[in-house]
Amino acid sequence: MTDKLVLHGMNSPNVTKVVLMLEECELDYEMRHVAVFKQEQFDADFLRMNPIGKVPVLEDPLLPGQPLSESGAILIWLAERERKFLPAAAGPRAETIQWLMHQMANYGPLLGQLNHFSLVLRPGTEPYAEARYRAAAERLYRVLDDRLQQREWIAGGDYSIADMAMQPWGYYLEMHGFDASAHPALVRWRDAIAARPAVQRAHARIAQDFNPEAERTRKAATGEDLDRFFGRTDGVPAADFSAVVEQ
């Protein structure tokens, strides 16, 4: 443990949201890349920090010996630690936490499943699954755009951890094949966050500290590496994950 915050992760929306918060709070932190395509998340040292074997994990000197996992929990902890980006008043606070949980329970998992069936696998490989999650994503993007037509920020009246949690997922709109012009409020909100100096610093840190090694290990991943990364076991039919290496 050092005397500064340490964030273990890689370039993913769930890690990015934590980096956004660290930069918005102007905290001193170190980034340590976890080579997930080379199975470092399953090393004994990492599993002692998070037995689920997922990033991000935050080590905080204020929580000695207690690494914190789950990006939503990390955002709430940092907001309470710094008394920033989470309203103090009961109503706005509850609304902000509610929308943070919407991101954790709905937007992240369902958009992530669409990523798997439309971006990881070859298009058309699993037509039912791809169509199912595309329909779910279409609804979620519409809900978000409709909400942002009525307000500047997602919840609580001000920019908050709910916005930080959701915004990195907003970039999948076009990647999932949806029309940005049909979601103008979502794009306006997404771009307003991207223009914030702290957010620009966050992406610069990710590009510097995570991206080079992440790209190298992804391109070098073997079939066995990809099977383990995506959780394919002997009880799961084989799948072609080679598109991940070719990206």
N, C-alpha and C positions, 0 to 999 in steps of 0.2 A: 504494500500500500504506500502510495506517495502522499505528499501534502497537497496534491491537487486532485481534482476530479479526473477519472479515467473512464473513457467510453470505449467499450469493445463492440465492434460492429463491422459493417461493410456498406456498400452503396445500395441502400434499399429505402423505400418510403418510410418504413418503421424506424430505421436508424436516422434518416434525414430529419424527421420531426423532432427528435431529441437534439440534434445538432442545431436546428433552428432555435430551440429554446435556450440552449447554452450560449449561443451568440446574442440572442435578444437580451439575456441577463448579463452579458459581458463577463462571464465567468472564465476563470483560468482552468483549462482542461487539456488532457492528452487524449489522442485518438489511437487506439490499437486495432489494427486490422485483424479480423478473424477470417481465415481462408476457408470459407464454407464449402467450396468445391473440392477442397483437399481434406475435408472432414475435421478441421480443427475444432469445430463446435462439439465434437464427440470426444475430444481429449479429456482425460480425467480432470485436469486443472480447470478446464472450462465448465465441465459438468458439476464441479463443486460450486461454481458461481450460479449456474442455472441448470438444474437437472433436466429441464425440457430440451436443452441443447439448441437454443435459438438466440439470435441477437435481436435487439441490443441488450447489453448489460452495463450498468453504471456502477462504478465504485466511487464512493463519496467519503472523504475523511470524517464527515459528520455522522456516518453510519459505519463505524469500524467493524470489520469482519462481517458485514451484511451487504453483499452485492445485491443490487436491485435490478430485476428484469421486468419485462412487459413495458412496452413504450408508453402506454397510457398511465401506468402507475408511476413511471419515471417522470412524466410531465406533471402529474399532480404533486409529486414529492418536490420537484424543483420549484413549482409555483408557490407551494407553501413555504419552502425554504427561503425563497427570495421575496415572497409577498408581492408577486407580479403575475399578471396575465391570467388571474383567476379571481373574479369579483368577490368582495367580502360580503356584500349584501346577499341575504338568503336566496331570494328569487333568481337573480342573475347568476349566482354561483351554481344553483341547482340546474339551471338551464344549460350552463356551460359544461358541467360534468355530464349531463344527459347527452349532449351532442358529441362529446368526446367518446362516450360509450357507444353511440351510434356508429362512429367511425371504427371503433375497435370490434364491435359485434357484427356490423353489416358491411360497410364500405371496404374495409381491409380484407376480410375473408372472402366476400363474394367477388370483388374485383380481382383478387388474387387467384381465385379459381378460374375466372375468365382468362387471366394471363396464362394459366397452365394449359387450358384446352385450346386457346387460339394463338398463343405466341410461343409456347414451349413445344407443343406437339405440332406436327404438320397440319395445316388447315384441312378440315374435313375428316381428320382421323377419328374423332369422337363426335359425330354430328349432334347427337342428343345432348351430351354434356355441354358442348359449345353453345348450342341454341338456348339451353336452360340458363346458363350463366350470362349469356348476352342479354336475355330478357330481364334478368335480375339487375344487371348493370344499367340497362336502359332506364329502368324505373328509378334506380338510385340517383343517376345523373339528373333525371327530371326533377326529383324531389329536391335535390340540392339547388338546382337552378331556380326553381320556383321559390324556394325560401330566400335566396339571395336577391331576388327581384324586389323583395320587401324590406331589405335591410343591408347595411354595408358589411357587417360581419355575421358569422354564423349564429352566435349566441351571446347573451349577456350584455349586449350593447356596445362592447369594445372588442378590439383585437385580443385574442386569447389563445389558450392552449387548444381550444377546439379548432380554431383556424389552422394552427400549426400542425395539428394531427391530420386534418383533412387535406390540406393543400398539396402535399406531395402526391397524393392519390389522384388529384385532379388532372395531372398531366397524362393520365392514361386515356382520357376522353377521345382524343384523335387516334391514339394507338389501337383503341378498341373499335375504330371505324365509325365513330359518331361525329356528327357535323357540329363543329364549334359554333357556327353561326346560329344554330338552333339552341344554343346554351349561352347566350350573351352575358347573363349575370354571373354564371360560374366562371367564365373566362375573364370578365372584368375583375372579379374578386381574386382569382388565381394570379392575375398579372399585378394587381396592387400589392399582394404579398411578395411576389418575386422582386418588386422594385425596392423593397425595404433594404437599407444597408446591411442590417444584420443577416438577412436571408442571403444576400450576395456573398457576404463573408462566409456563411455556412457552406454554400456550394463550392466556394474556393477551397475551403479546408477539406471537404470531401474529395474534390478533384485531386488535391495534393497528397492527402494521407491515405486514401482508400483506393482510388480508381486504378492506379498503375498495377498494384499487386492483385487487385480483384480481376482485372483484365487478363493478367498473365495466368493466374490459376484457373480461371474459367476456360480459357482457350486450351489449357493443358489437361483439362479434366478427362478422365477415362470413362468408359461405359459403366464400370463399377462405381466410380465416384458419383456419376449422375444418378444411378439407381439409388444409392444411399442418400444422396441429397434430396431426391424427390420421394423418398420413403417407399421405394418399390422393394418388396420382399418376395420370397418364393411363392407366397400365396396371392401375389398380384401379377396379372399378365404382363409380359414384356411390352415395352413401349420404346419408340424411337425418340430419344432426347437429343439427338445430334444437332438440332437447330440451335441449341443453347451455345454450343461450341463455335458454331459458324457465324453467330451474330457479330 
